[in-house]
């Protein structure tokens, strides 16, 4: 091409753009709009919940904080499955590793082990430690399988996800066995957060308001918002970085990526490590908030729930994953558990109580509805893959591929791509 | 190779000169060297001192475990009887694993898909035959002796047929539309299908452990302190017969030939006039027929069945398929027996809580060091 210059419009503030210092928000960009809406919704949520329920929004806010755990997990799995295209069916294992890291290092648990010495590391430090340990576990798991094809990775991760909780259950000396570990430390904000103007031993402002206990759901909620915010910013930057582009190249065509000089083994290992890192975050938060960690909380169901979340939302699309995880969480932990009671009361008011009585194999309609979970999971996975493989909010790459395919077929060039 | 299509002499001379510089043979040689080098890199054969070290380490650990097992076997109070009894148990569950592994290996062999739903088809078969059995009111002791065969044979055959049709439907609805989609899509669909089946069975029977009546005539043979029940013999013999029949079918029949051709190269097979869709559907049907049989036998043999049985069993059976060499029918049978044996021995001589963990370790080790499996002809693509 010769150096023919095309008259370009002068760079400057364009329509639909808001500039805040160095940052520009493009209101015409779909993702930006979704992020903005989510951020505003998340900030307004506690107030709105309190207002709607007449001052009793605490339980909903607590539930929302738990939903954040799943958002973090889904964001992490999205790195592995969505960005790098490696199917991980045992993601709950890393979640378990993060949670057990917190449980062992921030409670009296280690006193009852052969170590005979309890460790109480502050939550804030353990967040970092948990992330690093989970990332190391991810890399270690990935190492033996990354030279094999994706299918094998799926089955090995499936096995790993099955084995890790089993190991935690069997290694009772260290992990409390089937009962798990309880009475874990709550996070505590250090006094100096309030600044030097707070007198010695006095607390007011932030430290007084953000006491992490069951009685104060807002504290957990705010903490979770911060964690999700950090993860979104970090993962989004990662997605746009050289590493992120390498992941997507591997996803599209591994051989071609290798020919372009991408070290596929280390890139895939990093995908595993980065994906696992977020679950370290989630695990620490989960352990601290529940103050209890037991092997039953990290079964295969958790892994498949997270997979359902990202498949529904759109693999590789971060706003999609957030929306998908919130949707699935709402169905799974709010609508389905409430369903039996709703059905009971509905049937009681309409007089059809007969179909609510368990007879033989029939468990009664209310119970029946609450048993729909597995079927729902399966149907979401299958129908999304068949009908809308990009998910609810497809990633941009997916849209581009579809558009290109449409253009190719419009030109009558289908034969050319085979 | 004809000359250049150039019109003028100058052009053809230029082309000749170009050919001189870029000798086709040299290009081909360079291409080949490049491809081989790339393949070597991909196969991970370059510069792997650590892998070799790890290999010796793993071998050492395996030998230590085997020695420990030998010590435990030798120091048992009734060494011979206990040992033989363990073998009997291992054969029983091993032949069931072999039957399930066949379904995985056949489907993987032909379309390179891990059919996660396969083990749930097995459970489904068990549930179908269980409900027929209870619908007819068969219980332990109601009908005894050879007469029960009159009931069991048609029930099992019907179950096998239903499972076959179910699997064909699954393939048609869920897998066929995605045959040319990105690799991860059919895998996710397969996992989803597994959950659909589990969900249906959960709705059907709930989370409880369903008792399966022990219909095979009770009776046993005791040799050197070892009990062999009739059902042990039945399961092993029937499974063996089925494997032999399948092997003969795949090697001798025309459809079997079509299957092997499709597995080797789908496009070429299609050009040779093989109906690919029909062949793949047939593969799913046969796999599921065996699954239906395995499900019924599982119920009869172990006496209970639960909706999420397929999850753990499937993982073990897939390990068996990989151990035997995926895509290889005799390998799957051998792998199933080996895994069954291993499980029985580990349960008998070590702590049973760690059995699943050990089977997973086997899977990882096989994938690491011998991805082709024991009898494998097909090395899983290294990519």
Interface residues (C-beta under 8 A of the other chain):
Chain A: X81 X85 X86 X87 X89 X144 X145 X147 X148 X149 X150 X151 X152 X154 X155 X156 X158 X159 X160 X162 X163 X166 X167 X169 X170 X251 X254 X255 X258 X259 X300 X304 X307 X311 X315 X361 X363 X368 X371 X372 X373 X374 X375 X376 X377 X378 X379 X380 X381 X382 X385 X386 X389
Chain B: X38 X41 X42 X43 X44 X108 X112 X113 X114 X174 X177 X178 X181 X182 X183 X184 X185 X186 X187 X188 X189 X191 X192 X193 X194 X195 X196 X197 X198 X199 X200 X202 X203 X204 X205 X206 X311 X312 X315 X318 X319 X322 X351 X353 X354 X356 X357 X360 X363 X364 X367 X368 X371 X380 X381 X382 X383
